[in-house]
Amino acid sequence: MRFDFPKRVGAIAVVTAATIASANDFESTAMLSGEWLPEDAHQIDYGKLPRIPVKHAILSDVRDKAGTRVHQHAYLEHYKGRYWAMWSDGPGQPKAGATADQHRNIVPGHDLADTRNSFATSKDGLHWTPPSDLTGPPRIENYGWIARGFWKRDGELLALSSHFHAPGYAGKGLSLEAFRWDGSEWIAHGTVFDDSMNNFPPKRLPSGEWMMTRRDHQRQVSVMIGGTRAFNDWKVHPLAAYDSQGRPEEPYWYTLPDNRTIVGLIRDNGGSKFLLRTISKDNGKTWSRIVRTNFPDATSKFFVHRTSRGYYVMVSNSNPRARNPLTLAVSEDGLTFSQLYWLVGGRHVDYPHIIEHNDHLLIAFSGAKQTMEVMKVSLDELEQLSMPKSVELTPNLPPVKKSPQQAPPQSNWIDLGDEGKTLYMAADLIVPERGKRAFFSLATARNEERVVVGVDEKGRLAATVYGETQVGPALAPGDTYTMLIRLTSHREKPDELCVQLGDEGKIPDEPQRWTLMNRNGSSAANLSRVVKHNPKSVGTVRIAPSWTGLESAREH
């Protein structure tokens, strides 16, 4: 069934009364619609989606680095007759046990210290210059740069990048910085806004001001409005809270055909595997209640673009079971998408961005966070596609389960980006036989394990803070202990992880000299979960802000 693309006068779509009416139904959860759509949008057979004709190019490829290098956060722009691309380019953390060949489609650990931004240019969008450095090294040790996109402002081209205290952007020290292209190189232009990471660069509001979505070091979601009087002149307005009631992440906004209503779409880290939606009628200053739509999502980054022909396209990982494939959805009114097409897949692909030039879309993305790639799509060829009668999986797969790592957590115990905060733990331990491990972890809300304590394969007491491990004495198999663990966070120096062994059933006192200390690792992360990897050897775990609070702390 071919899509009924809107009639055009010149390059402007004619907005019908039906379109305006649908734009007012903001409480509806319907975002994906069509006779082809299964009743459960999580039962789409992505192999049945029509393929979009594309021209494809790879800008940079580090898949032969065995997981030690990362490319991600793709952004595009067209400026002074050339296409521009920028991305985050930095060290990766290989996955334990994976071979170099397996790493070609396995996402390494990323957002690490010394991550920089690279860029390249092209005359046609398919043939690119070799990558060059954009940001230079981070300004502070243990920091990195996260690419945040291009901004054409007053005839100049700015490149935005967030300076962050690695690993991960959450934690104090975050700032959004600008670099300016002077015709031959990128020059530091100044701080756009402190404690900020945008998702995509600013766009014009109907009011004429600029707006972009923002997250701070505590993951709180807001919008920044301004940028007209100066590149660093902004006011912040709340959009959504990232707390125990919800996990909104990586928001994006666009304007509907009435040039008044603004749609905010949000990735749901709460694990629903659907996109969230909210509406603003006052140029982003206030927003409606967030509703969960029926548009499936792998919990990944997405982007919406209104074409010069009036209709909207959205690129996303719409398969709720994997970041594979990238799809392109089409909508006449910006609220309901009636077509869904396959762009690229058969492998891990994510974090896309779209620009349009000369009746073509240019779509950038990364492959397993180790390639930077683009696809060029003709709007004429896109408009010739049509949906089949059905794309339902036969037989249906089991319902998509809410991922444990994405369930709303209890309140955080400690933010390892703070200075001087302390957390105490008590854990029962049975030393396993040689060759086996026994340990538990403290993890983030998304189960990113940042602190690990236990016994390694050689029977040694071991303590890890984000990849940095210290080992202590070898313990006899079958011996039993109650451990006291103290974790102290620091902002400008490594965190401190101390472990004391004591008799089974009695929490040890704080000693003058600990059995094991680790002062090498740093992790600017909010810890809120206990993960046990060998429940037979790791028993009760208690968490408290003080030693005296351990006795009455609940068991984990």
N, C-alpha and C positions, 0 to 999 in steps of 0.2 A: 504494500500500500504506500504510494508515494506521498511524501510530506507536502502539505498545501502551503508552500512558501508564500509569505505575504506579498500582496501586490505592491509595486513600487512606483513612486513618482520621482524620476531621477534615481538617486541612490537612497531615498528615504522611504521607509516602510509606511504604509497607510495603517494607522491604528484604528481598528474597528470598535464599535460599541461593545461587542462581545469581549474584546480584549480588555477594555476598561473595566467591565463588570468582573471578569475573572481576577483582575488585579486588586479588586476590593475584597476578595475572599481570603483574607490573610490568615485566618485561623485554620484553614484547610490543611490537612497533612499531605494532600496529593501534590506530588512534584513530578512524578513519572506516570505517564498515561498512554494508553493505546490498546487496540484490540489484541495486539501481539503480546502484551504484558501479562505474565502469570499473575494470579491472584496474590500470591506471595512473591514479592519482588526479589526475594533471596533465592528463587528457583529459576533464575534466568540461565539458559545454556549459552555461555559466551561464545562457544564455538559456532553457534547458529547466527550470530550477528553478521550483517553485511560488512565487507571489508572496504575501507576507504582507500582509493588510489592515492599513494603518497610517493614523494621522492625523498630519499633518506641520506643523511650524511652523519659521520662521526667526527666531532671536533677534537676529542681527546679520549684516550683509552689507557687505563692503568690496570686492566684485568690480569696482566702478566706479573703483577707485583705481589701476588699471593696474599692479598688482604692487607698489605702494609700501606696502601695509598687509597684515598677516597676522593671522588668527585660527586657533588650533589648541589642542590639549591640553584637550579637553572633559571636564568632571566635573560630576556631579549629586549632589544629596542632597534628602531631605525632612525638614523641621525646622519644628516649631511651626506646622503647618497649611499650609506653603508648600513648593513646589519651589524649589530653589536651583541655579543653574548658574554655573560659573566657567570661564575660559579664558585662554590667553595672547593678548595683544593688543598688537601692536607694529609696528615698521617692517618693510617687506619690501624685498627687492632684486630689481628687475625683471630678467627674462631678456633678454639681449641680442638684438635683432632682432625681438622679439615685439611685436605691436601691442597697444593697450589692450583691444581686443575679444578677442584671443587670450588675454590674461592672465586672462580670466574662468575658464578651466579649465586654467591653467598654474600650477604651484606656484612662488611666488616664493622667493628666498633668505630664510631665516628664522633664528630664534634669534640675533637681532642685538642690539647694545647699545640700551638704552632700551626694551626690551620690558617691558610691564607686565601686570598681571592685571586683567580685568574680571569683573563678575558681574551677574546679573539674577535676579528671582524671579517666581513664577507661582502662582496658586491652583489651576489645572487642568492645568498642564504644557503648555498650548498657547497661552495668551495671557500674554505676558511683559512685565515692566517694561522701560523703556529701559536699555541697559547703563550701569553705573556703575563708577567706579574702585575697585579693591579694595586694591592694594598701594601705590599712589603710585609715584613715580619710583624707579629703583634708588638704592641708598645710596652707590654709588661710580661715578665716571665710567667709561664703557666696560663697565658691567655691565648685567644685565637680570634679569627675573623669569620663571621658568617655572612655570606653574600645576601643582599636584600634588594637588589634590583636597580635599574636605571631610572632617573628622573629628569625629563626635559623641562627646564625652568628658565624663563626669560632668555631663550635662545642658547642657553648653555646645557651641556650634558653632565649631570652628576651621577656618580655611582654611590649607592648606599650600602653600608656594611655595619653589622653590629659587632662591637668589640666585647668579648665575653670571657669570663673566668672559667676555663675548662676544668673538668669535662661537662658538656651540656650547658645550655644557656641559663638555666635556673640557678640563681645565686647572685650575691651582690657583686658590683663591678660592671654591670651591663650598661652599654651606651650605644646609641645609634650615631654613626659618623658618616660624613660625606667626603667624597673625593671628586675633584673637578678636572675634566679633560681640557688641557690648555692648547690642544692642537698637535701635541707630540707625546705627551705623557700625562699620567694622573697625578694631581697635586692634592695634598690634604687640604680640605676646605673648611673643616670645623665640625663641632658636635651639633647634630640635628636636634636631639633630645636625649637627656640622661635617662638611665634605667629603662631602656626601650629596645624592643625588637619588632619592627614592622613585619608584615607577612608579604605584601606586595607594595610597590612604590605608590606615591600619592596619585590620585586622580581628582579632576575637578568635580565639585558638587554642583547641583543646580544653582546654588547661591553664588557660585564663582570662586568660593574658597576651595583649598585643597583638603583632601581627607585620606587617611590611611589607617588601617587597623593596627593595633599595638598590643604587645604582651610585655609585662614587666618581669623582674627577676623572680617573682612569686607566681608567675603564670596567669596573673589576672588579665582579663581581656577587656580592652577599651578601644576607643577611636581617638585619633589626634586630628584636630581641625585647625586650619590656619595656613601657614606657608606663603601668604601673599605679600605681607610687608617685608618678611625676611625668611630665608630658608630654615631658620631655627626659631621661628615664632609660632608656637602651637599651644592649644588648649586641649586638655584631656577630658573625655566624657565616657563614663562606664558603659560597657556593652554587656558583659556577662561575668559571673563570678566563677572562679575555678576553685571549688571547695568540695566538701563531703557530699554536697547535694548535686553536683554536676561537674563534668570534666570537659568544658568547651575549649577547643584548641584550633589554631591556624584559621582564623576567620577571614572572610572576604566579602566585599560589598559591590553592588552595582545598582544603576538607576533603571527603573521601569520606563516604558514608552510614554507615560504621562509626564515625564521629566520632573516629577515631584516625589514619587514614592521610591524609597531606597530599600533594597533587599539585602539582608545580611545572612550569609550562609556560613555554617560552622561545622567543623569536624567534631565528632562526638567521641572523646576519649573515655566515655562511660561505658563503651562496649556494645551499644545498640546496633552498630553496623548500618546506621542510617545517618543521613545528613540532617542537621538542625537548621531552623530558619527563624529569623526575626525581621521586623519591619520598622522603618523610621519614616515619619512624615514631616520632620522638622530639621532636615539636613544633618542627621546623625546625632543630634543632641540628646534625644531620648529614643528608646527602642521598645517594641511590643514584647509581650510574653514569648519566650522561645518555644517553638513547637517542633516535634520530631516528624520529619517528612517520611515518605515512603521511598525516597531515592536511596538505593543501596550504596554502601561505601565500605572500603577495606580499612577505614581509619587511616586516611592518607591525605596528602595535600591535593588541592584541586584549583581550577581557575575558570572563570566565566568571562566571555568576551561578547559584546554586541557588535555584530558585523556592520559594515557600511551599507549592507542591504537590509538592515532592520532587524533580522532575527538574531537570536542568541545561540552561542555554542558553549558547552562546558566540557572540558577535558578532566578526567578523573580516573581513579582506580575504583570502578563501580562494582567489581566482584567482591562480595563481602568476605570471601574465603582466602583471598591472596591479592597482593599487588601485581596482578597479572590477569587481564591485559590492561592497557590504557584504552579508554573508550571516549567517544565524542558524542554528547547528547545535544539535540537541537530543540529550540523552543521559539514559538512565535511571540509570546507575551512576556517571557522572562520568569514566569512562575511555573508553568507546566511544560515539561519536556516530553515531546511525543515521538521522538526517534532516538535510537541508541546504536552507534556504530563502533566497530572494532578499528582501532588505530595501529597498535603494535602490542605484541605479547609473545607467549611461549617462553617467557622468562620474567624475572623480577624487573619491573619498570615503574618509576614513580617520580613525584615532584615536578609536574609539568608547568609550562607557562606558554601563553599564546600572544602573538602580535599579528596584525594584518597589514599587508602592503600589496598594492597592484593586484587586487582581486585574489590574493592567496593568503592562507593562514600559514604562519611559521610557528611550529610547536617544538619547544625544547623540553628535554627530559633527561634523566639519568638511568643507566642500566646497572642494577645491583649496587648503586652508589659508587660505581667505578668507571663509568663512561659518561661523557657529555655528548648528547646526540640531538639532531633536529630532524623534523619531517616537514615537508612543504606540501600543502593541500590546496588544490584549486577549488574555489567556491563554486564554479560552474560544474565541476565533476561531483562535488558534494551534493549539489541540488538534484542530480540525476539519480541518486540512490533512493531506495524504498525499503520498507520493512516487510519481512515475511509475515504470514498469518500468525505464526506462533514461534516463540523462542524458548518455550518452557522445557526444563529438564525432564527427560523421561528415562527411567523413573526419577521421581524427586529425590534429592539428597535429604538427609536428616536436617532439621532446623539448625540454623546458625546459632551456636551457643554463645552466651555472653562470656567473653574471655576473662579468666580470673585476674589477669594482670591489668585489666581495664575496669574492674569493678570499683565503685567509689570506696576509697579507703577510710579507715578511721583517721582522726586527726594526726598530723605528722608528729613524730617523737622529737626529731632534731633536724635542723637545717645546717648541713655541713658547710654552708657559705657564711654562717655567722661566726663571730669571734668569741671564743671562750665558752660556748655552750657545752654542757656535759651531759652524757647519758650513761646510765648504769644497766648492766645485764647480769643475770645469774642463769646458768645453764647446767643441766646434768649431762654427764658424758661417760660413755663406756668405750674404752679404747678397742677398735676393731683389730682383726688379724692383719698381718702385714699384706700389703697389696690392695687394701681397701681403705676408703676415706670415710670420715665421719665429721660432718660440719653443718653449721647453720649460717644463714646469711641475713643481713639487714638490707632491705630492698626499698626502692621507690614505689610509688603507687602503681607504676607500670611494670613492676617486677624487675627493674634494672638493679642487679645485685652489686652494691657498692662496698659492703663490709662483710668479710667472711672470717669465721673463727672455727677451728676444729683440729683434726688430726689428718696429716697427709698419708700417702701410700707407704711411706717409710716409717710410719708410726710417730712422726715428729709433731709436736704442737705447732700450729701455724696460724698466723693472723695476717689478713690481707685488707688493704684499703685501696680500692679501685686499681687493681692490677699490680700493686706493690706489696710483695709478700715478705714477711720475716718468719723464720722458723726457730723453734726452741728445742728443748730436750726431747729425746726419744722416749716414748712411754711404752710400758709393757702391755701386750694384748690382754684384754679382760679386766684390766684395772679400771676402777670407777672413781670419778671425781665430781665435785661441784665447782664450776668455774665462776669467778668474778671477772667481769669485763667492764672497762671504763673507756668511753669514747669521748674525746674532747675535740671540738671543731675549731678551725682557725681560718681566717680570711686570707692572710698574706703569707702564710707558711704552712707546711704539711700538718695534717690532722694527727692526733695521737691516739693510738689504740693499744690498751694495756690489758694483759691477761694474767690472772693469778689462779693457780690450782689449789684446791682445798679438799678436805675430806668430803665424801659423799653425804648429802643431806644437810650440810651446814654451809651457809654462804660465807666465804672467807672475808676477813677484815681487809681494809685497804692497807697494803704493805708499804714499807719504805722502798723496797726493791721488788719489782714485779717479776714473775716467772718469764714473761715475754713482753717486749715493747716494740711497736712499729711506729716510727716517726718519719716514714718516707712517703706515704700516699696522701693524696688530696682528692676530695670529691665534693663539689658544690652541689649537693643534692638534698632533697627532703626525704628522709627515711621514715617509713610508716608500716613496713611489713616484715614478718619473720618467715623465712623459707627454710624448711628442714630438708636436707638431702639424704639423710639416713636416719629415719625415725627410730629404728631399733637401737641405735647408738647415741642419738641425741634426744634427751628426754625433755623435761619441763624447761621452758625458757621464760624468764620474767624480765620485764622492762620497766624502768622507773627513772625519774630525773635525779634521784639521790640514792645513796647506799641505804639509808634508813627506809626508803620507800619500797625496797625490793621484797620485803617479807609480806607486805599486803598487796603487792602488784598481782594482777590477774595472770593466769598461766596461758602460754601460747603453744 
